Every structure is written in structure tokens, then in C-alpha cells.
Amino acid sequence: MGTEASRRVALVFSLFDADANGVLERDDFDLMADRVVREAHESDRAAQDAMRAAFRRYWTTLLTELDADGDGEIDFEEFTACVLSPERFDATISVFAEALAALGDPDGDGLIERPLFMALMRAIGFEAENIDALFDAFEPTDGDRIRVETWVEGIKDYYAPGKAGIPGDHLVVGTAV
């Protein structure tokens, strides 16, 4: 695993640890889902429900794959082992990426506008400066929009252990240009 992937995963762990107690628990994912869905004012109920389901699946995958002692908690080492193992986590990341991008495209035109992208990413906990850098790295079209597929692929790349120099690296604090 490269340094970039390690930094990306450490950041995601800290963001998903919504109550900042050092471990991931089911409540963390419920809190995160609530925050993200709350920003999706114009998305329909189906898209909001899909996002909640994606967060639940994310948690269930972690719990199923890693919680050998049955304590209902995932620490950072366990998280890293699962998330950076594509064979264990790719399907979950795909569902999550598609649900999040769908929230960003409430009118279904296949494009995500910067303000909603920013709101959803801030709800997850990323820094505004880094979100802006990421959006720019996705090479927005006229009208300051990115394609849904671009964001989905960007999310998948974020979790790929062998990837470096990807747009998602802009999300790691201190890397925004």
C-alpha cells in the first residue's frame, strides 16, 4: 500500500468516527448518513434511502469482515485491513459511490454542480479548500459541473491501495493546491 492510500484511508477513518471515540460503531454510520442526506434537499426519497442503505452496507461489511471478537467496534488497523483489500470491499464501495453521486444529481441529468458537491462532501467532513481542489481536479465542464461517472470513479479510486496522484489525494488535509 502506498503512502497516498494510507493517508486517504486514515482521513476517511477519522471522518467516519463521527463521535471521535477512536473506533467505528454502527451509530457513527447512522450519524454520517443523517448528515449527508440532510444536505440532499432536492433528492427524492429513493436516492436518500439508497444513501442510508449504502452507509448501512458499509458498516455491515466492516462488521462482517472484521469484528472477530463480536464487540461491535472497528479500530483503525481493522479498518485499513478491510478497506484496502479490494476483494473484500469493492462491491461495498461501488454501492456507496453510486448512492453518493446520485444524491449529487437530483435532476438526473448526469451532472453534479459544485454547490451540491461541496455540501455533500462537507457533510462527510472534508475541508472546503480540499473539496474545491478535488472538484477542480475532476475537470468541471462549462457551468461548473462534473459528470456523475467521474465522481463514482473518483470515489472508487480513492479506496484503491495502488493508486497515487489521483484527484482524491486532494482531500487529504494539506494537499489542496
Secondary structure, DSSP 8 states (H G I E B T S, - for coil): --HHHHHHHHHHHHHH-TT-SSSB-HHHHHHHHHHHHHT-TTS-HHHHHHHHHHHHHHHHHHHHHH-TT--S-B-HHHHHHHHT-HHHHHHHHHHHHHHHHHHT-TT-SSEEEHHHHHHHHHHHT--HHHHHHHHHHT--BTTTEEEHHHHHHHHHHHT-TT--S-GGGGGSTT---
